[in-house]
Each structure stands twice: as C-alpha cells, then as structure tokens.
C-alpha cells in the first residue's frame, strides 16, 4: 500500500513536457489505486467507458458527492463479457484524487500536447 502511494506521489512531481508520459502514468496509478484494479484492466478502457455522475447527498453536507465510474467489458477476471463497473470518489488530497488525475490528464492531452505540435 505504501509503495503504491509513494509511486503516485512521485509521478505527480515529474516535470511535464510535450513528450512526457507523467500525466498518463499518474492517471493510471490513481485509478488503479482507487478502484483496486490490475494494470491489464485499464488497457481495454476507451473514453466512452468513462462516466462522472453526481450521487444523492444523503448526509446534508455543503458539497455534492461526485463519483467516477469506469465500465469494463473484458479482462482477466471477466471472461464472460459481462459489464463490470469500477467506482471511485474524490480524495481530499489532490495528488491522490482519481477525478483530479483524469482532469489533469485530459488537460495535458488536449491542451499541452496539441501546443507542442504547432
């Protein structure tokens, strides 16, 4: 457990450039740690398999609960082709948050990487 958190925090501190894989690595580590997945579970996931939905606020807090959900159609433990779902919620530490990691990855993918091609 400690090793996974240490790798996650180390990937957060890597410099970002046009060819740097650090944001993708950080997203992969954050998702695998939050959803308790294997590495091969994320290989078949496409952008259309990612959902962010609000949950019903039953405790009466000031912020609504938002969860990140992945749909898995195949994998090592899913031989029958059933759709399995992995769910994670926002973490209080921004360096360990899977929803924040997804946002930073999309920002790096669509804004930083496209600028390096021009």
C-alpha positions as CSV (number, residue, x, y, z in Angstrom):
1,X,0.0,0.0,0.0
2,X,2.7,2.5,0.9
3,X,4.7,1.7,-2.2
4,X,1.7,2.5,-4.4
5,X,1.1,5.8,-2.7
6,X,4.8,6.6,-2.9
7,X,4.8,5.9,-6.7
8,X,1.7,8.0,-7.1
9,X,3.2,11.0,-5.3
10,X,6.5,10.6,-7.2
11,X,4.7,10.6,-10.6
12,X,2.9,13.9,-9.5
13,X,6.3,15.6,-9.1
14,X,7.7,14.7,-12.5
15,X,8.2,17.6,-15.0
16,X,5.6,17.8,-17.7
17,X,6.7,18.4,-21.3
18,X,5.2,17.6,-24.7
19,X,6.5,14.1,-24.8
20,X,6.3,13.3,-21.0
21,X,4.2,10.3,-20.0
22,X,3.9,11.5,-16.4
23,X,0.2,12.6,-16.6
24,X,-0.9,9.3,-18.1
25,X,1.2,7.4,-15.6
26,X,-0.3,9.4,-12.7
27,X,-3.8,8.7,-14.0
28,X,-3.1,5.0,-14.3
29,X,-1.7,4.8,-10.8
30,X,-4.5,6.9,-9.3
31,X,-7.3,4.9,-10.9
32,X,-5.7,1.5,-10.1
33,X,-5.1,2.6,-6.5
34,X,-8.7,4.0,-6.0
35,X,-10.5,1.2,-7.7
36,X,-8.2,-1.7,-6.7
37,X,-7.6,-2.7,-10.4
38,X,-4.9,-4.6,-12.2
39,X,-2.9,-3.0,-14.9
40,X,-4.5,-5.1,-17.6
41,X,-8.0,-3.9,-16.6
42,X,-7.2,-0.4,-17.9
43,X,-5.9,-1.5,-21.3
44,X,-9.3,-2.1,-22.8
45,X,-11.0,1.0,-21.5
46,X,-11.9,3.7,-24.0
47,X,-13.1,7.3,-23.4
48,X,-16.7,6.2,-24.0
49,X,-16.4,3.8,-20.9
50,X,-15.7,6.7,-18.5
51,X,-18.6,8.3,-16.6
52,X,-18.8,11.0,-14.0
53,X,-22.1,11.2,-12.1
54,X,-23.4,13.0,-9.1
55,X,-24.6,11.0,-6.2
56,X,-27.6,11.8,-4.0
57,X,-26.5,13.8,-1.0
58,X,-28.0,12.0,2.0
59,X,-25.8,13.4,4.8
60,X,-26.7,17.1,4.2
61,X,-23.2,18.4,3.5
62,X,-22.4,21.5,1.6
63,X,-20.8,19.8,-1.4
64,X,-22.4,17.1,-3.6
65,X,-20.7,13.8,-3.9
66,X,-19.4,13.1,-7.4
67,X,-18.1,9.7,-8.4
68,X,-16.0,8.5,-11.3
69,X,-17.1,5.2,-12.9
70,X,-15.4,3.0,-15.5
71,X,-17.2,0.3,-17.4
72,X,-15.0,-2.8,-18.1
73,X,-16.2,-5.1,-20.9
74,X,-13.4,-7.7,-20.8
75,X,-10.4,-8.6,-18.6
76,X,-8.6,-11.4,-16.8
77,X,-11.4,-12.0,-14.4
78,X,-14.2,-11.1,-16.8
79,X,-14.2,-14.0,-19.3
80,X,-17.9,-14.0,-19.9
81,X,-18.2,-10.4,-21.3
82,X,-20.3,-9.0,-18.6
83,X,-20.1,-5.3,-18.0
84,X,-18.3,-4.7,-14.7
85,X,-18.0,-1.2,-13.1
86,X,-15.3,0.4,-11.1
87,X,-16.2,3.4,-8.9
88,X,-14.1,5.9,-7.1
89,X,-14.9,9.2,-5.3
90,X,-12.9,12.4,-4.9
91,X,-10.0,12.2,-2.5
92,X,-9.2,15.0,-0.1
93,X,-5.5,15.0,-1.2
94,X,-5.3,16.5,-4.7
95,X,-2.2,14.4,-5.5
96,X,-4.1,11.1,-4.8
97,X,-7.5,12.1,-6.3
98,X,-8.5,10.0,-9.3
99,X,-11.1,12.5,-10.6
100,X,-8.4,15.3,-10.5
101,X,-5.9,12.9,-12.2
102,X,-8.4,12.4,-15.0
103,X,-8.9,16.2,-15.3
104,X,-5.1,16.8,-15.4
105,X,-4.7,14.0,-18.0
106,X,-7.3,15.5,-20.3
107,X,-5.8,19.0,-19.9
108,X,-2.4,17.6,-20.8
109,X,-3.8,15.6,-23.7
110,X,-5.9,18.2,-25.3
111,X,-4.1,21.5,-24.4
112,X,-0.4,20.9,-23.6
113,X,0.2,18.1,-26.2
114,X,-1.6,19.9,-29.0
115,X,0.5,23.1,-28.4
116,X,3.7,21.1,-28.8
117,X,2.7,20.0,-32.3
118,X,2.3,23.6,-33.5
